[in-house]
């Protein structure tokens, strides 16, 4: 293979899943936000394994979502805590729940991203919301 020949994806390469995790709420409207975000991510990444979970209060739980990712063929799961700040839920609780769920699936690599935090794109979102107020 020369440098101009496109590389074929290794058939044995691990399949990656994206798991979005929010807190969970007694408000159905609040819970629909992360579900809608998962649908939008899925549309942007056709064929990708994308699931969502709620940390507590309502299903799907992190356990259920990790199981669903693995059942869909994931060998790697990247978990994104859908929280604004790096508080206890995003730094401690979500990673602990994810590790516990992952223990049931040997050979599956699980990583947890930073929360949304102070990402530069959030400035654009704030300005958009303020401009539309």
Buried (B, 14 or more C-beta within 10 A) or exposed (E): EEEEEEEEEEEEEBBBBBBBBBBBBEEEEBBEBBBEBBEEBBEEEEEBBBBBBBBEBBEBBBBBBBBBBBEEEBBBBBBBBBBEEBEEBBBEBBBEBBEEBBEEBEEBEBEBEEBBEEEEEEEEEEEEEEEEE
